[in-house]
Amino acid sequence: MKYAMVFQDFNQLLPWKTACENVMYPLLLNQYGNKKECKAEAERFLEVVGLKDFRDFYPNCLSGGMKQRVAIARALAMRT
């Protein structure tokens, strides 16, 4: 079983990456698949947290709650 932590501070996203890229980053880093597979997983979890339409937005364009949900999507995507 793996654990992921989402801190209360929502400024934990990489500012030069989009919401989708922020969710993809740990998947690619831990080699959970190729880029296409990781992007599909990232988009799936962004949809789960209600941010499918914001996948191409950078963190500075998202509200605090949206940033938190991106971080939650990233944690959920790391479930494997």
mmCIF file of the N, C-alpha and C atoms, coordinates in Angstrom:
data_MODEL
# 
_entry.id   MODEL 
# 
loop_
_atom_site.group_PDB 
_atom_site.id 
_atom_site.type_symbol 
_atom_site.label_atom_id 
_atom_site.label_alt_id 
_atom_site.label_comp_id 
_atom_site.label_asym_id 
_atom_site.label_entity_id 
_atom_site.label_seq_id 
_atom_site.pdbx_PDB_ins_code 
_atom_site.Cartn_x 
_atom_site.Cartn_y 
_atom_site.Cartn_z 
_atom_site.occupancy 
_atom_site.B_iso_or_equiv 
_atom_site.pdbx_formal_charge 
_atom_site.auth_seq_id 
_atom_site.auth_comp_id 
_atom_site.auth_asym_id 
_atom_site.auth_atom_id 
_atom_site.pdbx_PDB_model_num 
ATOM 1   N N  . MET A 1 1  ? 0.840   -1.167 0.000   1.00 0.00 ? 1  MET A N  1 
ATOM 2   C CA . MET A 1 1  ? 0.000   0.000  0.000   1.00 0.00 ? 1  MET A CA 1 
ATOM 3   C C  . MET A 1 1  ? 0.895   1.243  0.000   1.00 0.00 ? 1  MET A C  1 
ATOM 4   N N  . LYS A 1 2  ? 0.549   2.194  -0.837  1.00 0.00 ? 2  LYS A N  1 
ATOM 5   C CA . LYS A 1 2  ? 1.296   3.439  -0.908  1.00 0.00 ? 2  LYS A CA 1 
ATOM 6   C C  . LYS A 1 2  ? 0.452   4.564  -0.335  1.00 0.00 ? 2  LYS A C  1 
ATOM 7   N N  . TYR A 1 3  ? 1.125   5.553  0.186   1.00 0.00 ? 3  TYR A N  1 
ATOM 8   C CA . TYR A 1 3  ? 0.462   6.710  0.762   1.00 0.00 ? 3  TYR A CA 1 
ATOM 9   C C  . TYR A 1 3  ? 0.899   7.962  0.026   1.00 0.00 ? 3  TYR A C  1 
ATOM 10  N N  . ALA A 1 4  ? -0.021  8.878  -0.131  1.00 0.00 ? 4  ALA A N  1 
ATOM 11  C CA . ALA A 1 4  ? 0.289   10.179 -0.709  1.00 0.00 ? 4  ALA A CA 1 
ATOM 12  C C  . ALA A 1 4  ? -0.264  11.240 0.230   1.00 0.00 ? 4  ALA A C  1 
ATOM 13  N N  . MET A 1 5  ? 0.409   12.344 0.293   1.00 0.00 ? 5  MET A N  1 
ATOM 14  C CA . MET A 1 5  ? -0.013  13.412 1.193   1.00 0.00 ? 5  MET A CA 1 
ATOM 15  C C  . MET A 1 5  ? -0.321  14.663 0.390   1.00 0.00 ? 5  MET A C  1 
ATOM 16  N N  . VAL A 1 6  ? -1.412  15.299 0.745   1.00 0.00 ? 6  VAL A N  1 
ATOM 17  C CA . VAL A 1 6  ? -1.770  16.587 0.162   1.00 0.00 ? 6  VAL A CA 1 
ATOM 18  C C  . VAL A 1 6  ? -1.754  17.584 1.306   1.00 0.00 ? 6  VAL A C  1 
ATOM 19  N N  . PHE A 1 7  ? -0.843  18.529 1.249   1.00 0.00 ? 7  PHE A N  1 
ATOM 20  C CA . PHE A 1 7  ? -0.723  19.519 2.303   1.00 0.00 ? 7  PHE A CA 1 
ATOM 21  C C  . PHE A 1 7  ? -1.826  20.555 2.181   1.00 0.00 ? 7  PHE A C  1 
ATOM 22  N N  . GLN A 1 8  ? -2.161  21.177 3.277   1.00 0.00 ? 8  GLN A N  1 
ATOM 23  C CA . GLN A 1 8  ? -3.208  22.182 3.284   1.00 0.00 ? 8  GLN A CA 1 
ATOM 24  C C  . GLN A 1 8  ? -2.811  23.397 2.449   1.00 0.00 ? 8  GLN A C  1 
ATOM 25  N N  . ASP A 1 9  ? -1.533  23.714 2.422   1.00 0.00 ? 9  ASP A N  1 
ATOM 26  C CA . ASP A 1 9  ? -1.039  24.812 1.604   1.00 0.00 ? 9  ASP A CA 1 
ATOM 27  C C  . ASP A 1 9  ? -1.167  24.414 0.137   1.00 0.00 ? 9  ASP A C  1 
ATOM 28  N N  . PHE A 1 10 ? -1.942  25.160 -0.621  1.00 0.00 ? 10 PHE A N  1 
ATOM 29  C CA . PHE A 1 10 ? -2.216  24.781 -2.004  1.00 0.00 ? 10 PHE A CA 1 
ATOM 30  C C  . PHE A 1 10 ? -1.163  25.273 -2.982  1.00 0.00 ? 10 PHE A C  1 
ATOM 31  N N  . ASN A 1 11 ? -0.114  25.920 -2.526  1.00 0.00 ? 11 ASN A N  1 
ATOM 32  C CA . ASN A 1 11 ? 0.942   26.391 -3.428  1.00 0.00 ? 11 ASN A CA 1 
ATOM 33  C C  . ASN A 1 11 ? 2.026   25.337 -3.607  1.00 0.00 ? 11 ASN A C  1 
ATOM 34  N N  . GLN A 1 12 ? 1.629   24.109 -3.833  1.00 0.00 ? 12 GLN A N  1 
ATOM 35  C CA . GLN A 1 12 ? 2.576   23.024 -3.985  1.00 0.00 ? 12 GLN A CA 1 
ATOM 36  C C  . GLN A 1 12 ? 2.707   22.555 -5.429  1.00 0.00 ? 12 GLN A C  1 
ATOM 37  N N  . LEU A 1 13 ? 2.065   23.264 -6.350  1.00 0.00 ? 13 LEU A N  1 
ATOM 38  C CA . LEU A 1 13 ? 2.130   22.886 -7.759  1.00 0.00 ? 13 LEU A CA 1 
ATOM 39  C C  . LEU A 1 13 ? 3.306   23.583 -8.429  1.00 0.00 ? 13 LEU A C  1 
ATOM 40  N N  . LEU A 1 14 ? 3.831   22.944 -9.456  1.00 0.00 ? 14 LEU A N  1 
ATOM 41  C CA . LEU A 1 14 ? 4.922   23.532 -10.234 1.00 0.00 ? 14 LEU A CA 1 
ATOM 42  C C  . LEU A 1 14 ? 4.324   24.621 -11.136 1.00 0.00 ? 14 LEU A C  1 
ATOM 43  N N  . PRO A 1 15 ? 4.728   25.881 -10.967 1.00 0.00 ? 15 PRO A N  1 
ATOM 44  C CA . PRO A 1 15 ? 4.072   26.974 -11.683 1.00 0.00 ? 15 PRO A CA 1 
ATOM 45  C C  . PRO A 1 15 ? 4.294   26.970 -13.191 1.00 0.00 ? 15 PRO A C  1 
ATOM 46  N N  . TRP A 1 16 ? 5.311   26.289 -13.682 1.00 0.00 ? 16 TRP A N  1 
ATOM 47  C CA . TRP A 1 16 ? 5.596   26.278 -15.121 1.00 0.00 ? 16 TRP A CA 1 
ATOM 48  C C  . TRP A 1 16 ? 4.923   25.100 -15.834 1.00 0.00 ? 16 TRP A C  1 
ATOM 49  N N  . LYS A 1 17 ? 4.138   24.322 -15.091 1.00 0.00 ? 17 LYS A N  1 
ATOM 50  C CA . LYS A 1 17 ? 3.421   23.186 -15.680 1.00 0.00 ? 17 LYS A CA 1 
ATOM 51  C C  . LYS A 1 17 ? 1.923   23.419 -15.562 1.00 0.00 ? 17 LYS A C  1 
ATOM 52  N N  . THR A 1 18 ? 1.176   22.945 -16.560 1.00 0.00 ? 18 THR A N  1 
ATOM 53  C CA . THR A 1 18 ? -0.283  23.049 -16.519 1.00 0.00 ? 18 THR A CA 1 
ATOM 54  C C  . THR A 1 18 ? -0.826  22.096 -15.462 1.00 0.00 ? 18 THR A C  1 
ATOM 55  N N  . ALA A 1 19 ? -2.123  22.187 -15.214 1.00 0.00 ? 19 ALA A N  1 
ATOM 56  C CA . ALA A 1 19 ? -2.755  21.295 -14.244 1.00 0.00 ? 19 ALA A CA 1 
ATOM 57  C C  . ALA A 1 19 ? -2.524  19.833 -14.640 1.00 0.00 ? 19 ALA A C  1 
ATOM 58  N N  . CYS A 1 20 ? -2.707  19.519 -15.904 1.00 0.00 ? 20 CYS A N  1 
ATOM 59  C CA . CYS A 1 20 ? -2.500  18.154 -16.388 1.00 0.00 ? 20 CYS A CA 1 
ATOM 60  C C  . CYS A 1 20 ? -1.045  17.726 -16.221 1.00 0.00 ? 20 CYS A C  1 
ATOM 61  N N  . GLU A 1 21 ? -0.134  18.596 -16.559 1.00 0.00 ? 21 GLU A N  1 
ATOM 62  C CA . GLU A 1 21 ? 1.290   18.272 -16.436 1.00 0.00 ? 21 GLU A CA 1 
ATOM 63  C C  . GLU A 1 21 ? 1.698   18.094 -14.972 1.00 0.00 ? 21 GLU A C  1 
ATOM 64  N N  . ASN A 1 22 ? 1.065   18.856 -14.058 1.00 0.00 ? 22 ASN A N  1 
ATOM 65  C CA . ASN A 1 22 ? 1.349   18.697 -12.637 1.00 0.00 ? 22 ASN A CA 1 
ATOM 66  C C  . ASN A 1 22 ? 0.895   17.330 -12.127 1.00 0.00 ? 22 ASN A C  1 
ATOM 67  N N  . VAL A 1 23 ? -0.212  16.834 -12.637 1.00 0.00 ? 23 VAL A N  1 
ATOM 68  C CA . VAL A 1 23 ? -0.684  15.498 -12.242 1.00 0.00 ? 23 VAL A CA 1 
ATOM 69  C C  . VAL A 1 23 ? 0.183   14.427 -12.905 1.00 0.00 ? 23 VAL A C  1 
ATOM 70  N N  . MET A 1 24 ? 0.601   14.661 -14.134 1.00 0.00 ? 24 MET A N  1 
ATOM 71  C CA . MET A 1 24 ? 1.427   13.702 -14.868 1.00 0.00 ? 24 MET A CA 1 
ATOM 72  C C  . MET A 1 24 ? 2.835   13.570 -14.299 1.00 0.00 ? 24 MET A C  1 
ATOM 73  N N  . TYR A 1 25 ? 3.369   14.653 -13.756 1.00 0.00 ? 25 TYR A N  1 
ATOM 74  C CA . TYR A 1 25 ? 4.776   14.709 -13.362 1.00 0.00 ? 25 TYR A CA 1 
ATOM 75  C C  . TYR A 1 25 ? 5.217   13.535 -12.480 1.00 0.00 ? 25 TYR A C  1 
ATOM 76  N N  . PRO A 1 26 ? 4.559   13.250 -11.357 1.00 0.00 ? 26 PRO A N  1 
ATOM 77  C CA . PRO A 1 26 ? 5.030   12.124 -10.542 1.00 0.00 ? 26 PRO A CA 1 
ATOM 78  C C  . PRO A 1 26 ? 4.826   10.767 -11.218 1.00 0.00 ? 26 PRO A C  1 
ATOM 79  N N  . LEU A 1 27 ? 3.824   10.673 -12.089 1.00 0.00 ? 27 LEU A N  1 
ATOM 80  C CA . LEU A 1 27 ? 3.610   9.414  -12.811 1.00 0.00 ? 27 LEU A CA 1 
ATOM 81  C C  . LEU A 1 27 ? 4.788   9.133  -13.732 1.00 0.00 ? 27 LEU A C  1 
ATOM 82  N N  . LEU A 1 28 ? 5.214   10.159 -14.460 1.00 0.00 ? 28 LEU A N  1 
ATOM 83  C CA . LEU A 1 28 ? 6.362   10.004 -15.361 1.00 0.00 ? 28 LEU A CA 1 
ATOM 84  C C  . LEU A 1 28 ? 7.652   9.780  -14.570 1.00 0.00 ? 28 LEU A C  1 
ATOM 85  N N  . LEU A 1 29 ? 7.788   10.515 -13.486 1.00 0.00 ? 29 LEU A N  1 
ATOM 86  C CA . LEU A 1 29 ? 8.986   10.415 -12.658 1.00 0.00 ? 29 LEU A CA 1 
ATOM 87  C C  . LEU A 1 29 ? 9.163   9.003  -12.088 1.00 0.00 ? 29 LEU A C  1 
ATOM 88  N N  . ASN A 1 30 ? 8.054   8.381  -11.723 1.00 0.00 ? 30 ASN A N  1 
ATOM 89  C CA . ASN A 1 30 ? 8.086   7.028  -11.155 1.00 0.00 ? 30 ASN A CA 1 
ATOM 90  C C  . ASN A 1 30 ? 7.858   5.943  -12.196 1.00 0.00 ? 30 ASN A C  1 
ATOM 91  N N  . GLN A 1 31 ? 7.866   6.334  -13.464 1.00 0.00 ? 31 GLN A N  1 
ATOM 92  C CA . GLN A 1 31 ? 7.756   5.417  -14.597 1.00 0.00 ? 31 GLN A CA 1 
ATOM 93  C C  . GLN A 1 31 ? 6.520   4.518  -14.515 1.00 0.00 ? 31 GLN A C  1 
ATOM 94  N N  . TYR A 1 32 ? 5.355   5.155  -14.319 1.00 0.00 ? 32 TYR A N  1 
ATOM 95  C CA . TYR A 1 32 ? 4.094   4.425  -14.286 1.00 0.00 ? 32 TYR A CA 1 
ATOM 96  C C  . TYR A 1 32 ? 3.521   4.194  -15.681 1.00 0.00 ? 32 TYR A C  1 
ATOM 97  N N  . GLY A 1 33 ? 4.265   4.512  -16.694 1.00 0.00 ? 33 GLY A N  1 
ATOM 98  C CA . GLY A 1 33 ? 3.815   4.310  -18.060 1.00 0.00 ? 33 GLY A CA 1 
ATOM 99  C C  . GLY A 1 33 ? 4.478   5.322  -18.969 1.00 0.00 ? 33 GLY A C  1 
ATOM 100 N N  . ASN A 1 34 ? 4.127   5.227  -20.241 1.00 0.00 ? 34 ASN A N  1 
ATOM 101 C CA . ASN A 1 34 ? 4.673   6.204  -21.178 1.00 0.00 ? 34 ASN A CA 1 
ATOM 102 C C  . ASN A 1 34 ? 3.884   7.509  -21.070 1.00 0.00 ? 34 ASN A C  1 
ATOM 103 N N  . LYS A 1 35 ? 4.312   8.506  -21.821 1.00 0.00 ? 35 LYS A N  1 
ATOM 104 C CA . LYS A 1 35 ? 3.702   9.836  -21.715 1.00 0.00 ? 35 LYS A CA 1 
ATOM 105 C C  . LYS A 1 35 ? 2.209   9.803  -22.046 1.00 0.00 ? 35 LYS A C  1 
ATOM 106 N N  . LYS A 1 36 ? 1.840   9.044  -23.052 1.00 0.00 ? 36 LYS A N  1 
ATOM 107 C CA . LYS A 1 36 ? 0.431   8.970  -23.465 1.00 0.00 ? 36 LYS A CA 1 
ATOM 108 C C  . LYS A 1 36 ? -0.423  8.344  -22.366 1.00 0.00 ? 36 LYS A C  1 
ATOM 109 N N  . GLU A 1 37 ? 0.056   7.276  -21.752 1.00 0.00 ? 37 GLU A N  1 
ATOM 110 C CA . GLU A 1 37 ? -0.684  6.606  -20.673 1.00 0.00 ? 37 GLU A CA 1 
ATOM 111 C C  . GLU A 1 37 ? -0.802  7.506  -19.442 1.00 0.00 ? 37 GLU A C  1 
ATOM 112 N N  . CYS A 1 38 ? 0.281   8.191  -19.115 1.00 0.00 ? 38 CYS A N  1 
ATOM 113 C CA . CYS A 1 38 ? 0.271   9.082  -17.954 1.00 0.00 ? 38 CYS A CA 1 
ATOM 114 C C  . CYS A 1 38 ? -0.677  10.255 -18.179 1.00 0.00 ? 38 CYS A C  1 
ATOM 115 N N  . LYS A 1 39 ? -0.722  10.762 -19.410 1.00 0.00 ? 39 LYS A N  1 
ATOM 116 C CA . LYS A 1 39 ? -1.635  11.868 -19.708 1.00 0.00 ? 39 LYS A CA 1 
ATOM 117 C C  . LYS A 1 39 ? -3.078  11.411 -19.584 1.00 0.00 ? 39 LYS A C  1 
ATOM 118 N N  . ALA A 1 40 ? -3.377  10.211 -20.048 1.00 0.00 ? 40 ALA A N  1 
ATOM 119 C CA . ALA A 1 40 ? -4.734  9.678  -19.929 1.00 0.00 ? 40 ALA A CA 1 
ATOM 120 C C  . ALA A 1 40 ? -5.133  9.532  -18.463 1.00 0.00 ? 40 ALA A C  1 
ATOM 121 N N  . GLU A 1 41 ? -4.225  9.044  -17.640 1.00 0.00 ? 41 GLU A N  1 
ATOM 122 C CA . GLU A 1 41 ? -4.493  8.904  -16.201 1.00 0.00 ? 41 GLU A CA 1 
ATOM 123 C C  . GLU A 1 41 ? -4.693  10.272 -15.561 1.00 0.00 ? 41 GLU A C  1 
ATOM 124 N N  . ALA A 1 42 ? -3.850  11.226 -15.911 1.00 0.00 ? 42 ALA A N  1 
ATOM 125 C CA . ALA A 1 42 ? -3.957  12.570 -15.354 1.00 0.00 ? 42 ALA A CA 1 
ATOM 126 C C  . ALA A 1 42 ? -5.304  13.196 -15.716 1.00 0.00 ? 42 ALA A C  1 
ATOM 127 N N  . GLU A 1 43 ? -5.694  13.075 -16.953 1.00 0.00 ? 43 GLU A N  1 
ATOM 128 C CA . GLU A 1 43 ? -6.970  13.638 -17.385 1.00 0.00 ? 43 GLU A CA 1 
ATOM 129 C C  . GLU A 1 43 ? -8.140  12.949 -16.707 1.00 0.00 ? 43 GLU A C  1 
ATOM 130 N N  . ARG A 1 44 ? -8.020  11.650 -16.485 1.00 0.00 ? 44 ARG A N  1 
ATOM 131 C CA . ARG A 1 44 ? -9.085  10.906 -15.801 1.00 0.00 ? 44 ARG A CA 1 
ATOM 132 C C  . ARG A 1 44 ? -9.270  11.415 -14.377 1.00 0.00 ? 44 ARG A C  1 
ATOM 133 N N  . PHE A 1 45 ? -8.182  11.635 -13.664 1.00 0.00 ? 45 PHE A N  1 
ATOM 134 C CA . PHE A 1 45 ? -8.300  12.096 -12.291 1.00 0.00 ? 45 PHE A CA 1 
ATOM 135 C C  . PHE A 1 45 ? -8.653  13.575 -12.197 1.00 0.00 ? 45 PHE A C  1 
ATOM 136 N N  . LEU A 1 46 ? -8.285  14.360 -13.183 1.00 0.00 ? 46 LEU A N  1 
ATOM 137 C CA . LEU A 1 46 ? -8.760  15.746 -13.209 1.00 0.00 ? 46 LEU A CA 1 
ATOM 138 C C  . LEU A 1 46 ? -10.271 15.773 -13.403 1.00 0.00 ? 46 LEU A C  1 
ATOM 139 N N  . GLU A 1 47 ? -10.795 14.837 -14.176 1.00 0.00 ? 47 GLU A N  1 
ATOM 140 C CA . GLU A 1 47 ? -12.244 14.745 -14.339 1.00 0.00 ? 47 GLU A CA 1 
ATOM 141 C C  . GLU A 1 47 ? -12.903 14.328 -13.025 1.00 0.00 ? 47 GLU A C  1 
ATOM 142 N N  . VAL A 1 48 ? -12.279 13.420 -12.292 1.00 0.00 ? 48 VAL A N  1 
ATOM 143 C CA . VAL A 1 48 ? -12.813 12.963 -11.002 1.00 0.00 ? 48 VAL A CA 1 
ATOM 144 C C  . VAL A 1 48 ? -12.975 14.143 -10.036 1.00 0.00 ? 48 VAL A C  1 
ATOM 145 N N  . VAL A 1 49 ? -12.003 15.063 -10.032 1.00 0.00 ? 49 VAL A N  1 
ATOM 146 C CA . VAL A 1 49 ? -12.066 16.206 -9.115  1.00 0.00 ? 49 VAL A CA 1 
ATOM 147 C C  . VAL A 1 49 ? -12.766 17.420 -9.736  1.00 0.00 ? 49 VAL A C  1 
ATOM 148 N N  . GLY A 1 50 ? -13.340 17.254 -10.925 1.00 0.00 ? 50 GLY A N  1 
ATOM 149 C CA . GLY A 1 50 ? -14.135 18.306 -11.544 1.00 0.00 ? 50 GLY A CA 1 
ATOM 150 C C  . GLY A 1 50 ? -13.338 19.381 -12.258 1.00 0.00 ? 50 GLY A C  1 
ATOM 151 N N  . LEU A 1 51 ? -12.133 19.056 -12.692 1.00 0.00 ? 51 LEU A N  1 
ATOM 152 C CA . LEU A 1 51 ? -11.292 20.060 -13.359 1.00 0.00 ? 51 LEU A CA 1 
ATOM 153 C C  . LEU A 1 51 ? -10.914 19.680 -14.787 1.00 0.00 ? 51 LEU A C  1 
ATOM 154 N N  . LYS A 1 52 ? -11.706 18.849 -15.408 1.00 0.00 ? 52 LYS A N  1 
ATOM 155 C CA . LYS A 1 52 ? -11.406 18.413 -16.776 1.00 0.00 ? 52 LYS A CA 1 
ATOM 156 C C  . LYS A 1 52 ? -11.242 19.604 -17.731 1.00 0.00 ? 52 LYS A C  1 
ATOM 157 N N  . ASP A 1 53 ? -12.090 20.601 -17.586 1.00 0.00 ? 53 ASP A N  1 
ATOM 158 C CA . ASP A 1 53 ? -12.052 21.758 -18.485 1.00 0.00 ? 53 ASP A CA 1 
ATOM 159 C C  . ASP A 1 53 ? -10.897 22.708 -18.190 1.00 0.00 ? 53 ASP A C  1 
ATOM 160 N N  . PHE A 1 54 ? -10.187 22.484 -17.086 1.00 0.00 ? 54 PHE A N  1 
ATOM 161 C CA . PHE A 1 54 ? -9.085  23.357 -16.687 1.00 0.00 ? 54 PHE A CA 1 
ATOM 162 C C  . PHE A 1 54 ? -7.731  22.674 -16.818 1.00 0.00 ? 54 PHE A C  1 
ATOM 163 N N  . ARG A 1 55 ? -7.668  21.582 -17.552 1.00 0.00 ? 55 ARG A N  1 
ATOM 164 C CA . ARG A 1 55 ? -6.436  20.792 -17.635 1.00 0.00 ? 55 ARG A CA 1 
ATOM 165 C C  . ARG A 1 55 ? -5.264  21.550 -18.251 1.00 0.00 ? 55 ARG A C  1 
ATOM 166 N N  . ASP A 1 56 ? -5.537  22.532 -19.089 1.00 0.00 ? 56 ASP A N  1 
ATOM 167 C CA . ASP A 1 56 ? -4.465  23.283 -19.753 1.00 0.00 ? 56 ASP A CA 1 
ATOM 168 C C  . ASP A 1 56 ? -4.162  24.622 -19.076 1.00 0.00 ? 56 ASP A C  1 
ATOM 169 N N  . PHE A 1 57 ? -4.730  24.841 -17.903 1.00 0.00 ? 57 PHE A N  1 
ATOM 170 C CA . PHE A 1 57 ? -4.497  26.090 -17.172 1.00 0.00 ? 57 PHE A CA 1 
ATOM 171 C C  . PHE A 1 57 ? -3.271  25.947 -16.286 1.00 0.00 ? 57 PHE A C  1 
ATOM 172 N N  . TYR A 1 58 ? -2.523  27.040 -16.161 1.00 0.00 ? 58 TYR A N  1 
ATOM 173 C CA . TYR A 1 58 ? -1.379  27.080 -15.252 1.00 0.00 ? 58 TYR A CA 1 
ATOM 174 C C  . TYR A 1 58 ? -1.863  27.437 -13.844 1.00 0.00 ? 58 TYR A C  1 
ATOM 175 N N  . PRO A 1 59 ? -1.120  27.037 -12.822 1.00 0.00 ? 59 PRO A N  1 
ATOM 176 C CA . PRO A 1 59 ? -1.564  27.275 -11.440 1.00 0.00 ? 59 PRO A CA 1 
ATOM 177 C C  . PRO A 1 59 ? -1.928  28.722 -11.121 1.00 0.00 ? 59 PRO A C  1 
ATOM 178 N N  . ASN A 1 60 ? -1.243  29.696 -11.728 1.00 0.00 ? 60 ASN A N  1 
ATOM 179 C CA . ASN A 1 60 ? -1.564  31.096 -11.425 1.00 0.00 ? 60 ASN A CA 1 
ATOM 180 C C  . ASN A 1 60 ? -2.931  31.514 -11.961 1.00 0.00 ? 60 ASN A C  1 
ATOM 181 N N  . CYS A 1 61 ? -3.540  30.683 -12.795 1.00 0.00 ? 61 CYS A N  1 
ATOM 182 C CA . CYS A 1 61 ? -4.874  30.967 -13.331 1.00 0.00 ? 61 CYS A CA 1 
ATOM 183 C C  . CYS A 1 61 ? -5.967  30.208 -12.582 1.00 0.00 ? 61 CYS A C  1 
ATOM 184 N N  . LEU A 1 62 ? -5.589  29.432 -11.585 1.00 0.00 ? 62 LEU A N  1 
ATOM 185 C CA . LEU A 1 62 ? -6.542  28.630 -10.817 1.00 0.00 ? 62 LEU A CA 1 
ATOM 186 C C  . LEU A 1 62 ? -6.771  29.242 -9.445  1.00 0.00 ? 62 LEU A C  1 
ATOM 187 N N  . SER A 1 63 ? -7.967  29.047 -8.906  1.00 0.00 ? 63 SER A N  1 
ATOM 188 C CA . SER A 1 63 ? -8.243  29.510 -7.550  1.00 0.00 ? 63 SER A CA 1 
ATOM 189 C C  . SER A 1 63 ? -7.553  28.576 -6.550  1.00 0.00 ? 63 SER A C  1 
ATOM 190 N N  . GLY A 1 64 ? -7.541  28.975 -5.296  1.00 0.00 ? 64 GLY A N  1 
ATOM 191 C CA . GLY A 1 64 ? -6.916  28.148 -4.267  1.00 0.00 ? 64 GLY A CA 1 
ATOM 192 C C  . GLY A 1 64 ? -7.538  26.774 -4.167  1.00 0.00 ? 64 GLY A C  1 
ATOM 193 N N  . GLY A 1 65 ? -8.864  26.706 -4.226  1.00 0.00 ? 65 GLY A N  1 
ATOM 194 C CA . GLY A 1 65 ? -9.547  25.416 -4.161  1.00 0.00 ? 65 GLY A CA 1 
ATOM 195 C C  . GLY A 1 65 ? -9.254  24.540 -5.361  1.00 0.00 ? 65 GLY A C  1 
ATOM 196 N N  . MET A 1 66 ? -9.117  25.161 -6.510  1.00 0.00 ? 66 MET A N  1 
ATOM 197 C CA . MET A 1 66 ? -8.799  24.404 -7.722  1.00 0.00 ? 66 MET A CA 1 
ATOM 198 C C  . MET A 1 66 ? -7.379  23.840 -7.636  1.00 0.00 ? 66 MET A C  1 
ATOM 199 N N  . LYS A 1 67 ? -6.453  24.640 -7.112  1.00 0.00 ? 67 LYS A N  1 
ATOM 200 C CA . LYS A 1 67 ? -5.082  24.146 -6.927  1.00 0.00 ? 67 LYS A CA 1 
ATOM 201 C C  . LYS A 1 67 ? -5.073  22.951 -5.983  1.00 0.00 ? 67 LYS A C  1 
ATOM 202 N N  . GLN A 1 68 ? -5.870  23.027 -4.937  1.00 0.00 ? 68 GLN A N  1 
ATOM 203 C CA . GLN A 1 68 ? -5.956  21.928 -3.980  1.00 0.00 ? 68 GLN A CA 1 
ATOM 204 C C  . GLN A 1 68 ? -6.501  20.672 -4.668  1.00 0.00 ? 68 GLN A C  1 
ATOM 205 N N  . ARG A 1 69 ? -7.491  20.842 -5.529  1.00 0.00 ? 69 ARG A N  1 
ATOM 206 C CA . ARG A 1 69 ? -8.050  19.689 -6.234  1.00 0.00 ? 69 ARG A CA 1 
ATOM 207 C C  . ARG A 1 69 ? -7.068  19.091 -7.232  1.00 0.00 ? 69 ARG A C  1 
ATOM 208 N N  . VAL A 1 70 ? -6.228  19.928 -7.842  1.00 0.00 ? 70 VAL A N  1 
ATOM 209 C CA . VAL A 1 70 ? -5.173  19.398 -8.715  1.00 0.00 ? 70 VAL A CA 1 
ATOM 210 C C  . VAL A 1 70 ? -4.220  18.539 -7.874  1.00 0.00 ? 70 VAL A C  1 
ATOM 211 N N  . ALA A 1 71 ? -3.866  19.025 -6.696  1.00 0.00 ? 71 ALA A N  1 
ATOM 212 C CA . ALA A 1 71 ? -2.985  18.257 -5.810  1.00 0.00 ? 71 ALA A CA 1 
ATOM 213 C C  . ALA A 1 71 ? -3.651  16.945 -5.380  1.00 0.00 ? 71 ALA A C  1 
ATOM 214 N N  . ILE A 1 72 ? -4.952  16.969 -5.160  1.00 0.00 ? 72 ILE A N  1 
ATOM 215 C CA . ILE A 1 72 ? -5.687  15.751 -4.812  1.00 0.00 ? 72 ILE A CA 1 
ATOM 216 C C  . ILE A 1 72 ? -5.689  14.789 -5.994  1.00 0.00 ? 72 ILE A C  1 
ATOM 217 N N  . ALA A 1 73 ? -5.899  15.305 -7.198  1.00 0.00 ? 73 ALA A N  1 
ATOM 218 C CA . ALA A 1 73 ? -5.855  14.459 -8.397  1.00 0.00 ? 73 ALA A CA 1 
ATOM 219 C C  . ALA A 1 73 ? -4.491  13.806 -8.544  1.00 0.00 ? 73 ALA A C  1 
ATOM 220 N N  . ARG A 1 74 ? -3.441  14.559 -8.266  1.00 0.00 ? 74 ARG A N  1 
ATOM 221 C CA . ARG A 1 74 ? -2.085  14.027 -8.340  1.00 0.00 ? 74 ARG A CA 1 
ATOM 222 C C  . ARG A 1 74 ? -1.903  12.902 -7.322  1.00 0.00 ? 74 ARG A C  1 
ATOM 223 N N  . ALA A 1 75 ? -2.389  13.092 -6.110  1.00 0.00 ? 75 ALA A N  1 
ATOM 224 C CA . ALA A 1 75 ? -2.282  12.056 -5.087  1.00 0.00 ? 75 ALA A CA 1 
ATOM 225 C C  . ALA A 1 75 ? -3.087  10.811 -5.468  1.00 0.00 ? 75 ALA A C  1 
ATOM 226 N N  . LEU A 1 76 ? -4.280  11.003 -5.998  1.00 0.00 ? 76 LEU A N  1 
ATOM 227 C CA . LEU A 1 76 ? -5.100  9.867  -6.424  1.00 0.00 ? 76 LEU A CA 1 
ATOM 228 C C  . LEU A 1 76 ? -4.455  9.096  -7.569  1.00 0.00 ? 76 LEU A C  1 
ATOM 229 N N  . ALA A 1 77 ? -3.821  9.806  -8.491  1.00 0.00 ? 77 ALA A N  1 
ATOM 230 C CA . ALA A 1 77 ? -3.188  9.170  -9.634  1.00 0.00 ? 77 ALA A CA 1 
ATOM 231 C C  . ALA A 1 77 ? -2.024  8.290  -9.206  1.00 0.00 ? 77 ALA A C  1 
ATOM 232 N N  . MET A 1 78 ? -1.432  8.569  -8.068  1.00 0.00 ? 78 MET A N  1 
ATOM 233 C CA . MET A 1 78 ? -0.280  7.806  -7.575  1.00 0.00 ? 78 MET A CA 1 
ATOM 234 C C  . MET A 1 78 ? -0.703  6.542  -6.846  1.00 0.00 ? 78 MET A C  1 
ATOM 235 N N  . ARG A 1 79 ? -1.916  6.112  -6.991  1.00 0.00 ? 79 ARG A N  1 
ATOM 236 C CA . ARG A 1 79 ? -2.460  4.977  -6.237  1.00 0.00 ? 79 ARG A CA 1 
ATOM 237 C C  . ARG A 1 79 ? -1.802  3.640  -6.553  1.00 0.00 ? 79 ARG A C  1 
ATOM 238 N N  . THR A 1 80 ? -1.154  3.521  -7.693  1.00 0.00 ? 80 THR A N  1 
ATOM 239 C CA . THR A 1 80 ? -0.591  2.231  -8.081  1.00 0.00 ? 80 THR A CA 1 
ATOM 240 C C  . THR A 1 80 ? 0.821   2.030  -7.570  1.00 0.00 ? 80 THR A C  1 
# 
